[in-house]
Amino acid sequence: MLVLVTYDVNTQTAEGRRRLRKVAKLCVDYGQRVQNSVFECSLDNAQYVRFQHALEGMIDLETDSLRFYQLGNSYQNKVVHIGTRPGYDPAGILIL
């Protein structure tokens, strides 16, 4: 399923800036950055649960926030991209 993850981490302190780097690094491990604090992740249910739990453990619940949007397996009709940097196909071929 395609999951859209967004986050807002308070970076007014050194600890907050460290949390932001950790959150971003974990999101890169699970998906593709599509905007500064927005990731598209192609996950199965088990991966989604692990990912969500790991992110919840990283943030400060008093100052930071996470949002998860489950777009499911038929996401192609739910995503419209306009402007620079065309989207990628998470189910497509990856050439390294």
N, C-alpha and C positions, 0 to 999 in steps of 0.2 A: 504494500500500500504506500501511497505517497503521503508524507507528513510534512507540513510546513511548520517550522519552528522559528519563533521570534523571541528575542530576549532584550531586556533592558537592565543593565548592571550599573549601579551607582559607582562612578569612578572618582569621587571626590577625595578618596583616601588611597594610600598605597595598597592596602588590603583589597579595596574594591577593584583597582586596576589589575591586581593579580587574579582576582576572581574572573574578571572579564577575559583575560588571556586564557585561563583554564576552560571557561565555558566555550569560547571560540574554538580552541584546539579540539575539544571533544566533539563539537558540532562538525568540524572538518573531517573527523574520523568517521562520522556517520552519514555525511551528505555533502551537498554542493552549496557553497555560498552563492546566493543570488542577489543579495543586497547586504549592506554593512552588518546588520544584526538579524538577517533572515537566511534560513537554510532550507533547501528542499532535500528530503531524505527518503530514499526508497527502502522500506523496512518491512520485515515480517513482524508478527505480533510479539514474539519473544524479544527481538531486537528493540522494538519500540518500548517495551516495558523496561528493559535494562537501561536504555538511553534516557528515558524520562526519569527513572530513579536516580541515575548518576547525576543528571543535571540538577535535580531537586536537592541532592546532597551538596552541591557546590555553591549554591546561591545563598544570600542572606535574605530570609523571608521577610524581614522588616524593611529592606531598601531596594531589593531587586525583584524582577518579575520574569516569568516565562509564559509563553502561549504556544499551544500545540493545536494545529488544525489537521485533522485526519481527512484527507481528500480521497482516500480509498484507492481501489485498483483501476477505476474508470476516470482517472483524473484529467485525461486529455481534453475533455469537453468543459472542464472546470477552470482551466488556467488560460488566461489571455495575457499575452506579453506585448507591450507597445513601447517602442523607443530603442535605445542603444542596448548592446550586449544581448543578442537573442538568447532565449532559453536553451537549455540542453535537454536531451531526452534521457531521463534516468534509466530507462529500460533499453536504451540503445547500446551500440558497440562502443567500447572505450579503447582507444589506441594509445599506447604509452610510448 
